[in-house]
Amino acid sequence: MNSLTMKTPGLFRASGILWQKHMLKFFQNGEELFGTMIQPILWVGLFGLGMGGLAEAGGMAGQGSYVGFMLPGIMALSLLGGAIGGGMAWLDERSKGIAKAYMAAPIPRASIVAGNLASTISKGVLQGLVILLVGTLLGARLSLAPMEIGLALVLLLFFAVGFGGIALSLASATEDLMAYHAMIMLLNLPVLFLSNALYPAASMPGWMQVAIRFNPTTYLVDGLRQTILQSAAGTQSIPLYLCLAATAGFALFGFLLARSSISKQTKRK
């Protein structure tokens, strides 16, 4: 923590210090690293192959393989898992008193949020690369056009910032790990199943088709299918510009929510 207290780093430098700290801890923790890498492989391999025959027999995957169709949903789930882990790390630092040193340091409060979100996003990108690799091996066709890759990365970034901010906010609102899990787990099932991640929106009941429009996962998934996932061609239903706008708004909401929660915590301390 000397690097935080000896100087007065700006937003980007302070965020970079926190990001480096979290990533070093991540790579030094073999169990967390193994779990982070193996989880998406299991999801894509077991769920994708297990459901693939049934889904394609029913015409659920549109014009491509079901593995390619469900890849964006698994990437969204991985980013959500990374956000939950980021919240747990923040709660752990609070319980150990490390967060108090951040608060006392002469750094912008936004850098605390940005540093945590940056490490969350980095872990999500690693998982995303694994997911795409496994999906490609199982038959998904990807677009390697620079523009489409860039747009896909922007969508993933926005989504990760949004849920990362929500997780940090929830982790700032409680002192108990079990209470945090109880609150965050309420997001898991709706985020995945109340969206177009695993099934085409047209196959859902009318009330669900309305509800999924309020789920940011829907816009991430649709955007990824229109950019890098050629094997899911013909399944998108939302204009790409709207996917970008919705995920950008979600990112802003998550960041501001986390910043407000951490600022309130500072005042309480």
TAJOLIN-V9156 format. One record per residue. N is the residue number from 1. RES is the residue in one letter. SS is DSSP state (H for helix, E for strand, C for the rest). PSI is psi in whole degrees, 0 to 359 (none if undefined). BURIAL is 1 if it has 9 or more other C-alpha atoms within 8 Angstrom, else 0. Layout:
# TAJOLIN-V9156
n = {N	N}
res = {RES	RES}
ss = {SS	SS}
psi = {PSI	PSI}
burial = {BURIAL	BURIAL}
This chain:
# TAJOLIN-V9156
n = {1	2	3	4	5	6	7	8	9	10	11	12	13	14	15	16	17	18	19	20	21	22	23	24	25	26	27	28	29	30	31	32	33	34	35	36	37	38	39	40	41	42	43	44	45	46	47	48	49	50	51	52	53	54	55	56	57	58	59	60	61	62	63	64	65	66	67	68	69	70	71	72	73	74	75	76	77	78	79	80	81	82	83	84	85	86	87	88	89	90	91	92	93	94	95	96	97	98	99	100	101	102	103	104	105	106	107	108	109	110	111	112	113	114	115	116	117	118	119	120	121	122	123	124	125	126	127	128	129	130	131	132	133	134	135	136	137	138	139	140	141	142	143	144	145	146	147	148	149	150	151	152	153	154	155	156	157	158	159	160	161	162	163	164	165	166	167	168	169	170	171	172	173	174	175	176	177	178	179	180	181	182	183	184	185	186	187	188	189	190	191	192	193	194	195	196	197	198	199	200	201	202	203	204	205	206	207	208	209	210	211	212	213	214	215	216	217	218	219	220	221	222	223	224	225	226	227	228	229	230	231	232	233	234	235	236	237	238	239	240	241	242	243	244	245	246	247	248	249	250	251	252	253	254	255	256	257	258	259	260	261	262	263	264	265	266	267	268	269}
res = {M	N	S	L	T	M	K	T	P	G	L	F	R	A	S	G	I	L	W	Q	K	H	M	L	K	F	F	Q	N	G	E	E	L	F	G	T	M	I	Q	P	I	L	W	V	G	L	F	G	L	G	M	G	G	L	A	E	A	G	G	M	A	G	Q	G	S	Y	V	G	F	M	L	P	G	I	M	A	L	S	L	L	G	G	A	I	G	G	G	M	A	W	L	D	E	R	S	K	G	I	A	K	A	Y	M	A	A	P	I	P	R	A	S	I	V	A	G	N	L	A	S	T	I	S	K	G	V	L	Q	G	L	V	I	L	L	V	G	T	L	L	G	A	R	L	S	L	A	P	M	E	I	G	L	A	L	V	L	L	L	F	F	A	V	G	F	G	G	I	A	L	S	L	A	S	A	T	E	D	L	M	A	Y	H	A	M	I	M	L	L	N	L	P	V	L	F	L	S	N	A	L	Y	P	A	A	S	M	P	G	W	M	Q	V	A	I	R	F	N	P	T	T	Y	L	V	D	G	L	R	Q	T	I	L	Q	S	A	A	G	T	Q	S	I	P	L	Y	L	C	L	A	A	T	A	G	F	A	L	F	G	F	L	L	A	R	S	S	I	S	K	Q	T	K	R	K}
ss = {C	H	H	H	H	C	C	C	C	C	H	H	H	H	H	H	H	H	H	H	H	H	H	H	H	H	H	H	C	H	H	H	H	H	H	H	H	H	H	H	H	H	H	H	H	H	H	H	H	H	H	H	H	H	H	H	H	C	C	C	C	C	C	C	C	H	H	H	H	H	H	H	H	H	H	H	H	H	H	H	H	H	H	H	H	H	H	H	H	H	H	H	H	H	H	C	C	H	H	H	H	H	H	H	C	C	C	C	H	H	H	H	H	H	H	H	H	H	H	H	H	H	H	H	H	H	H	H	H	H	H	H	H	H	H	H	H	C	C	C	C	E	C	C	C	H	H	H	H	H	H	H	H	H	H	H	H	H	H	H	H	H	H	H	H	H	H	H	H	H	H	H	C	C	C	C	H	H	H	H	H	H	H	H	H	H	H	H	H	H	H	H	H	C	C	C	C	C	C	C	H	H	H	C	C	H	H	H	H	H	H	H	H	H	C	H	H	H	H	H	H	H	H	H	H	H	H	C	E	H	H	H	C	C	C	C	C	C	C	H	H	H	H	H	H	H	H	H	H	H	H	H	H	H	H	H	H	H	H	H	H	H	H	H	H	H	H	H	C}
psi = {355	325	340	332	339	330	179	79	152	186	309	320	317	319	319	323	315	320	314	318	313	321	323	318	321	312	338	347	97	323	315	319	315	315	321	324	325	331	310	329	317	317	309	315	306	308	316	313	322	320	346	311	315	317	315	329	327	5	25	341	10	234	4	190	153	328	314	325	320	355	315	324	322	325	320	318	321	319	323	318	321	322	318	318	323	321	320	320	320	319	322	319	327	315	331	358	1	324	330	326	323	316	326	341	149	65	154	141	328	332	331	315	313	320	316	317	324	319	323	315	319	317	322	322	319	314	320	320	320	317	314	321	311	318	321	318	333	7	356	142	127	149	132	15	130	318	317	323	317	315	321	319	322	316	315	320	311	315	316	319	320	306	330	320	319	317	318	323	316	323	337	345	355	158	354	128	320	322	321	313	320	319	316	330	340	339	334	300	312	322	319	310	336	53	184	24	319	340	147	141	327	339	357	159	159	317	328	325	328	316	323	341	341	5	118	337	324	318	326	310	312	321	319	324	336	352	282	345	87	334	353	24	141	359	350	152	352	133	144	322	327	326	316	317	318	317	328	316	322	320	316	317	312	317	313	324	315	317	318	318	318	324	319	323	321	318	323	326	none}
burial = {0	0	0	1	1	0	0	1	1	0	1	0	0	1	1	1	1	1	1	1	0	1	1	0	0	1	0	0	0	0	0	0	1	0	0	1	1	0	0	1	1	1	1	1	1	0	1	1	1	1	1	1	0	0	1	1	0	0	0	1	1	1	1	1	1	1	1	1	1	1	1	1	1	1	1	1	1	1	1	1	0	1	1	1	1	1	1	1	0	1	1	0	1	1	0	0	0	1	1	0	1	1	1	0	1	1	1	0	1	0	1	1	1	1	1	1	1	1	1	1	1	0	1	1	0	1	1	1	0	1	1	1	0	1	1	1	0	0	1	1	1	1	1	0	0	0	0	1	1	0	1	1	0	1	1	1	1	1	1	1	1	1	1	1	1	1	1	1	1	1	1	1	0	1	1	0	1	0	1	1	0	0	1	1	0	0	0	1	1	1	1	1	1	1	1	1	1	1	1	1	0	0	0	1	0	0	0	1	1	0	1	1	1	0	1	1	1	1	1	1	1	1	1	1	1	1	1	1	1	1	1	1	1	0	1	1	0	1	0	1	0	1	1	1	0	1	1	1	0	1	1	1	1	1	1	1	1	1	1	0	1	1	1	0	1	0	0	0	0}
